[in-house]
Amino acid sequence: MKGPSRRPEQVAATLRQVISEALLRGEVRDPRVGLVTLTHVEVTNDLSHAKLLVAATGDDEERRRAVEGLQSAAGFLRSRAARVLTTRTVPELHFELDRGLEHAARINELLAGLGRPGSPAAEAAPERPGEDEG
């Protein structure tokens, strides 16, 4: 029996490099695409689809528009990747907003507020029995 293939990881790394360079050089001329960073690329085992997570600056609406702009430029970016990839097929690109940084910031905010009396995080924390006795 054959083990898991490293090919999806290799294709993901190549896609990350090619698309990051295109974004860095300003080759995507869609005005909706501002400052975006490619944070993660995941390719299916059959190499037919790639999920690309991006972090964008601005408010929720600006980030949503940036992802729409990237999705509209997906064909262009896919053709760029086809020049470099040695596979028979080039994955279809699906851009999504990476909410990991927002999530981490919210967790840090809650953790920082745990020690402050009157903070929402401190009020939401369950009381431990025996702490007030003493």
N, C-alpha and C positions, 0 to 999 in steps of 0.2 A: 504494500500500500504506500502511496506517495504522501509525503508530508506537506504541510502548508507551503504555498508558493510565496516567495519574496517579491514576485513581480508587481503586485499591487502597491507595495511600499516603494519600489523603485519608480514606478509611474507617478505616484503621489509626490515623491521628492522632485522629479523632473517638472511636473506641473507647478509645484510651488516655486521653483526657480524661474521658470519661463514667465509665469504670470506676475510674480513679484517684480521681475525686471521690466516687464511691460508697464506695470503701474508706476514704478519708480521713474521711468523715462518719459512718462506722460503720453504714452501711445494710445491710451483710452481717452478719447477727447470728449466724452459725454460730460456735460457741465454738472450733472447730478453727482458724478463721482468726484468727491473732494479728496481729503486725506484719508485713505483707507490702508489697513494693514492686513495682509493675509496671515491668519493665525494657525490654521490647521487645514490639511487636505486629506480626505479619506476616499479611497478608490475601492469599488466593489471588486470581488474576486474575479469576475468575468471581464473586468476592465471596461465595462460599458458606461458606467456613471461615476462621477466624482463630486463629492460634497465639499465645497470650499467655504470655510468659516472666515469671516472678515470682521475686523473691528474698525468702526468708522467714528469720526469726530462729529460733534454737534448734538442737537436734541433728537428725540425719537423720530420725528418726521424727516429730518435731514439724513439720519442713518438709514431709514427705510428707503428713501429716494436713492441713496448711494447704492444700496443692494439692487434696486430696480435698474439703475444705470449699468451696474456690472452684469446683471442678467441679460440686458439688451446687447451688451458687448461680448457675450459669451461665444458667439460664433467667430468673431474676430480673434478672441483669445484662444479658442480651440484650434483655429488654423495656425496660429503661432506655435502652439504645442505640437501640432502635426509635423512641423518641419524638424522638430528635434526628436520626437519619439520614434522608436524603431518597431512599434507594435502595428499590427494590421489595422486595428481600430483605435480611434482616439475617444476617450471618455466624453460623454455629454457633461457639461459643466453646470452645476447647481449651486448658486451662491446663497449663503444664509448668514444672518447676523450672529456674531459670537457674543453671547451674553455672559460668558464666564467671568470677565473682568468686573462687570456690574454686580454679578452675584457675589464675587469675592469681596468687593468693596462694601456691599450691604452686610455681609457676615462680619467684617471687621468693625463696621459701625455698631452693630449689635453687641459684639464682644466688648468693645470699648465702653459702651454704655452700661454694661452689667454692674460695674462697681459704683456708678453714680446713683445716689438716692434720687428718686423722682423721675428718673429716665424711663422711657417706655420699655426698654429692655429689662431694667431692674424690676419694674412693676409686673412684667410678664413672667419673671423667673419664679419658679415655685419655692416656697419657703422650706427650709430644711428643719425637721423637728429637732428640738433641743438647742438651737442656736441662741434663742432669747433667754434661755434659763441660765442662771449662772451665778 
